[in-house]
Amino acid sequence: MFNRQHALVVERDANAIRGLLSTTRISRKLGINVEPSNRAHTFQELEASLMSAV
């Protein structure tokens, strides 16, 4: 199983997805550990998260 973690960037005011970023790359560039606080483990959870951001 893959252990890739990404951060979905959402602009709530515009109701738009602005990007999908690698948390590993952010960590390397900033020199800090990035731990996502809210993880979706299934597409259903991802969809529910996106719908709640609308």
C-alpha positions in Angstrom: 0.0 0.0 0.0 1.2 3.5 -0.8 1.8 6.0 2.0 1.6 9.2 -0.1 0.0 12.1 1.6 -1.2 15.2 -0.1 -3.0 18.4 0.9 -6.0 19.6 -1.0 -6.1 23.4 -1.2 -9.7 24.7 -1.3 -10.8 28.3 -1.6 -14.1 28.4 0.2 -15.2 31.9 -0.9 -14.9 31.0 -4.6 -16.1 27.4 -4.0 -13.1 26.1 -5.9 -10.2 23.6 -5.6 -6.9 25.5 -6.0 -4.4 22.7 -5.8 -3.1 19.4 -4.6 0.2 19.5 -2.8 2.6 16.8 -1.6 3.0 17.1 2.2 6.3 15.4 1.9 7.6 18.1 -0.5 6.2 20.9 1.7 8.0 19.3 4.7 11.3 19.1 2.8 11.1 22.7 1.5 10.2 24.2 4.8 12.3 21.9 7.0 9.4 21.0 9.2 7.2 18.0 9.8 3.7 18.4 8.2 1.1 16.2 9.8 -2.3 16.5 8.2 -5.1 17.0 10.7 -8.0 15.7 8.7 -7.4 12.6 6.6 -9.8 11.0 4.1 -9.1 7.2 3.8 -11.8 6.6 1.1 -13.2 8.5 -1.8 -16.5 8.6 0.1 -14.8 10.5 3.0 -13.0 12.8 0.5 -16.4 13.6 -1.2 -18.0 14.3 2.2 -15.2 16.6 3.1 -15.4 18.5 -0.1 -19.2 18.8 0.2 -18.9 20.2 3.7 -16.5 22.9 2.4 -19.1 24.2 0.0 
